[in-house]
Amino acid sequence: MKKVMLMAVAILFSAATVFAAHSTTAVSDTTKTKKVKPVAKVQYTCTMHPEVVMDKPGKCPKCGMTLVKKTDTKKKPVTRKM
């Protein structure tokens, strides 16, 4: 009787292990991690007045010139060997 109980427990334990290893759980879209690039904010500036910075194109309030897209000034300088 002891062997039968031991075998039954072993079979149940094995079945539970196999079931737990193969069970599929639905993962909702909110739990998935997605990498999203942050959208770079476009800024417009006056070529004559670099302190004038706006979020949309238009005219410079100081001189009336058309604003142009602000370029990134963090670029590495060109180094030349002599």
N, C-alpha and C positions, 0 to 999 in steps of 0.2 A: 504494500500500500504506500510505503514511503517513496519507492521508486516512481510510482505512478504520479504522485503529487509533485515530485521533483521534476519529472518530465513535463507535466502540464505547466508548471511555473516557467520552465525553460522555454517551452514553445510560445507561451503568452508573451514572455519577455522579448523573444526574437521577433515575433509578429509586431509587437509594439514598436520595436526599434526600426524595423523595415518600414512600417507605416509612417513613422515620424520622419524618416530620412527621405521618403518619396512624396510627402504631402506637398501640395502646391498651394501657396497662399497668394491671393490676388493683391498686387501692390498698386495702390492708387497713384495717379499722376502727381499728387501733391507730395508724396514721399520720395519720388525720384529726384535725384540731384541733377540739375541742368546748369551748364556753364553758359552764362549770357554775358556778352561783351557790353560794358557800359557805353552808352551812346555819347560820343564826344559832342560837347556843346559848341555850336558854331557861333563865333563872335565876329562882329564887323567893327572896323576901325577906320579912322580918317588917316590918309597918308601924310597930311600936314600936321595933324594933331593926334599923336598916338595915345594920348590920355583919354580920348573920346572912344568908348567901347560900348557897343549896343548888341542886343540879341538878334536883331533883324536888320536887313538891309534898309538903306534910306539915305538921307542927306546929313552931313555934319552940321550940328547946330551952330558952330562957330564961323565956318567959312562957306557952307553950302555945297561942298564937294561930295561926290558920291562915295559912300562907305564901301570898303573892300573887305574880303574875308581876312581875318587875322591869321597870320602864319605862326606856326610853332617856332619859338626862338630858342628852344632847348636842344637844337641840333648841335652835334659836335663840330667844332671848327676844323677846317681842312688844314692838315699839317703837311708842310713840304720840307724835304731835306735839301740842303744846299751843299 
